Amino acid sequence: MNSSHTNGNRKTIIIGGFGPGISTAVAEQFGSNGFSLALIGRNAERLAAGAKELTAKGFRAEPFVADLSKPDEIRDVVSKVRAALGSISALQWTAFSFGAGDLTTASAGEIQEVLAVAVGGLVTAVQAILPDLAANKGALLVTNGGLGFFDPQFDEIGVKWNAMGVSVANSAKHKVVALLAHKLKAQGIYVGEVVVTRTVTTVKDNNDPALIESRAVAVKFWEMYQNRDSISVTV
């Protein structure tokens, strides 16, 4: 851990949709660079375990329970994070819903749910944090997936995997990222996404081209946060 950061001057990152894999790796990457970590998700036990593990590694990590498809809960949890950890410098959004797998049979509610997280939740979170991000010249970092590409190969996979809903959500999220990147640039806020097209693994030094280590994705996010140039990077 970077010991040059103290509780008085460290930055805070919200990790929305915390769990094993990419979001845990992002927490460790940013924690090792002096950030306090606000872990947000619906599973209280998972959050508590994650916070405990990160704290044991020397990071400051706090769990916050919220349903990121519900605007009121998002606004409330942002206030709790700010009260506990101070002004927010970054939001890393990994939250998603895997519902509405078959668009020919999915209910309107299932379709609304996947978009409520990918679009409604993300936008609500940005709005709630916007004053902090502007004051801190902060960043919005979004995890996205290749199923959202306008590509016959990915379309076929989306159907085969019964992942049509998340495919639509990923496409919508990609557009949200692009629009916010242009809208917020004038305020000094960086917006970027990492589009993951391989299966994420926690196995280190894996040479399988179909796999990508979660740590590698986290490093990419950190590079984007520092360089603040590319809006979208595919890995």
N, C-alpha and C positions, 0 to 999 in steps of 0.2 A: 504493500500500500504506500502511496505517496505521502510521507509524513509531513510534508511542507504545508499541507492544508490543515486548518484547525476548524473546530465547530463554528467559529465566528465568521470565517470567510469562505467556507466551502459552498459550492453550488449544489443545487438539488435537481435531480431528474425524476420525473414520474415515469414508471414503466407500466403501461396500461395493458392488462391481459397477462399478468405475470404467471409463469409456470416453468417447467423444465424445458431445456432446449435453448432457443435463441434468446428469450427474454432473460433467462438466468445468466447466460454468457454476456449479454449487454450490461446487466447489473454489475458483474465482476469487472468488465472492461472500464466502465465509467467510475465504479467505486475505486478502482486502482488508480484512477486519475483524480481522486479527491472529491468526488460527488457523493452527497447523501442520496440514499435510494428510497423512493416511495414506491412500494410494491402494491399494485391495485389489481383485484380480481374478485371473483364471486366465492371462491373456495377458501374459507377462513383457515382451515387446517393446512392447506398447501401454502398459503401466504405466511402463516406463522412459522412453518418449518423452513421455508425459504429465507425468511428474515433471520431466523436463528442460525442457519448455516452461513449466511453472509456475514453476520455479526461475528461469528466464530473466526472468520477469516480476516477480521479487523476492519470491516466496513461498517458504516452507519446505515442500517436498513430498518425501515418501519413498514408493517403491513397495514393496509387499508382495504376493508371489504366494500365492494360496490358492484352493481350490475351495470356494465358499460353500455348497455342498450337503453338505459333509462336516464333521460336528461336531468331529472331532479337529483338522482343519486350521484351523477357525475359532478354537478355543480357543488353538491354538498361535500363530496370527498375531496374536491380540489381545495375547498375552504379548510378542511381538516389537515390536509397536507401542508398548506401554507402556514397554518397555526403551529404545526409540529416541527416543520423543517425549514421554514422561511420561504423567501421568494423563489419561484421556480424558473430554472434556466433552460430546461429541456423536457420535452415529452417524447417518449418512445412508445409507439403504438403497435402492439402485436396482437391485440384482441381481434377475434373473428368468430363468426358463427358458421357451423358446417351444415345448417339446415337446408331445406328446399332442394334436396339432391336431384329430384326429377321434376323439372318444370312442367311436365305434362300432367302431374298428379298433385304437386305441392299446393297447399292452401295459401290464400292471400296472406294469412298470418305468418306462415313460415317464410314467405318471400319478404315480408316486411321486417321480420326478425333479422335476417342476414344483412339487410340494408341498414337496419337500426344500429348495428354495431359498426359496420364498415364506413357508413356515411354519417348517419345521425349522431352516433356516439363520438366519432372522431371530430366532427365539426363542433359539437357541443363542448368537448374538452378543449379544443383550441380556443373557442370563444371565452371559456372560463379562465384560461391561463394567459390570454392575450396581453393583458396589461403587464404581467411579469415578463413574458417573452420580449415585449417591446423594450421594457426598461433594462433588461439584461442582454439585449441583442442575442436572444436565445435561438433555440432550434426545435423543429418538429421533425422527428425521424420515424418513418413508417416502414414496417415490414409488410411486403406484399408477395404475391405468388404468381408464377408464370401462367396459371390457369386463366388469368385475366387477359392474356394476349389475344389479339385478333389474328389467330393462326390456326389453320385446320388441324394441325397435329395436337395442339393444346385443347382445341374444341373437342376432338375425338376422345382425348383423355378425360376431359371433364364429364362427358357422357358416360364413358366406361367406368369411371370411379364413382359414379352417382354424386358428382360434385358440381352440378350445374348452378346451384345457388351461390356457392362460394366463387365460382367462375365469374358470375355476373357482379358479385360484390367486389371482387378484385379489380375488375375493369372500372367500376365506379370509383373505387378508392384511388386508382391510378390518376383518374381525372381530377379528383379532389386535390391530390398532391400537386399536380401541375398548376392548377388554378391558384392554390394557396401560395405556391412558390413565387408566382408572379405578383400576387396581391400583397404579400407581406415583405417582399424584398426591400421596398422603400423604407420600411420600419427597421431594417437591419436584422430581420428574422430569417434564418435559413430553414428551408423545407426540402427534404429529400427522402427518397425511398430506396430500399434494397429489395429487388425482385428476385425471389429464390426459385430456381427452376430445377433444383435437385433435392433429394431426400436429405433432411437434416439429421446428423448423427452427433453424438457426444464422444465418439471414438476418435482419439487423437492420431494424427499422421496416417489417415486412411487414404489409400491410393485409388480407391474405386471412383471412377469419374461420375458415377451416378449419385454419389454421396458428397455432402459438404458438411464440414464440422461446424457446429454452432459457434465455436470460438472465432472461426474465420469470418462469419457473418458479423459478429460483434466488432471485430477489428475493422471491417469495412465501414460500419456505422461510425466508429470513432474517427476514421480517416475523413469521412464525409463531414462530420461535425467540425473537424479542424480546418479542412480545406474550403468548405462551404461553396462549392462550385457546381457539381453535377446534381441535377434534380432526380435522376433515376439511374441506378446502377443494377445490372443483372449479374447474378452469380449462379 
